[in-house]
């Protein structure tokens, strides 16, 4: 067993999933598609910063996405999600130690390390929701 590997991840939970399952509403909870798009939105926003761009992501837009209406749309989204998540991980792997301690865009945002840690925590929070919602939809 390798240390540092999680028992589950977004890919394990979403790969091969049916778009009807992931768009099924349960009570007033966000759907699986909305939660996956939410995390992707933040990954993309941080990737822009990693590439030297501006931090343009806003919490107000973090859950505003067009609905998915086909398996093809869902599969296309997932392919982009995996690609952008791999880019995010690659940026972190290649980041020099001194950059991790550097300020992230603006002093109020803390360091790169703080923002990377926050993204990991944020992702696992919503991954937990996805796991539970998936169980609820499958048992409904």
Secondary structure, DSSP 8 states (H G I E B T S, - for coil): --TT--S--HHHHHTT--HHHHT---TTS--HHHHHHHHHHHHHHHHHHHTT------GGGTT------SHHHHHHHHHHHHHHHHHHHHHHHH--HHHHHSB-SSGGG-BHHHHHHHHHHHHHHHHHHHHHHHHHHHH-
